C-alpha cells in the first residue's frame, strides 16, 4: 500500500540513503505521536 501525502519525507529518506551509500555520514530521526505512520514510513 503506497503512502499518501509523504512524498517530501520519502524523498528526504531516499536522499539520506543515497548519501550513506556514497560514504556520507548522517543521522535520521523519525519521531512523533503514536499512530501517525512512523513505522510505515520506514518500511
C-alpha positions as CSV (number, residue, x, y, z in Angstrom):
1,X,0.0,0.0,0.0
2,X,1.6,3.3,-1.0
3,X,1.9,6.2,1.4
4,X,-0.2,9.2,0.6
5,X,1.0,12.7,1.3
6,X,4.5,11.6,2.3
7,X,6.4,12.4,-0.9
8,X,8.6,15.0,0.9
9,X,9.5,12.6,3.7
10,X,10.2,9.7,1.3
11,X,12.4,12.0,-0.8
12,X,14.4,13.0,2.2
13,X,14.9,9.4,3.3
14,X,15.9,8.4,-0.2
15,X,18.4,11.2,-0.3
16,X,19.9,10.2,3.1
17,X,20.2,6.6,2.0
18,X,21.9,7.6,-1.2
19,X,24.3,9.8,0.7
20,X,25.1,6.8,3.0
21,X,25.8,4.6,0.0
22,X,28.2,7.3,-1.2
23,X,30.1,7.4,2.1
24,X,28.5,10.5,3.6
25,X,27.6,10.2,7.3
26,X,24.4,11.4,8.9
27,X,21.6,10.7,11.2
28,X,17.9,10.2,10.5
29,X,15.5,10.8,13.4
30,X,11.9,9.8,13.0
31,X,9.7,10.9,15.9
32,X,6.0,11.7,16.5
33,X,2.9,10.7,18.3
34,X,1.7,7.1,18.3
35,X,-0.3,6.1,15.2
36,X,0.9,8.7,12.7
37,X,2.8,6.3,10.5
38,X,6.4,6.3,11.6
39,X,6.9,2.6,11.2
40,X,5.1,2.6,7.9
41,X,7.3,5.4,6.6
42,X,10.4,3.5,7.5
43,X,9.2,0.3,5.9
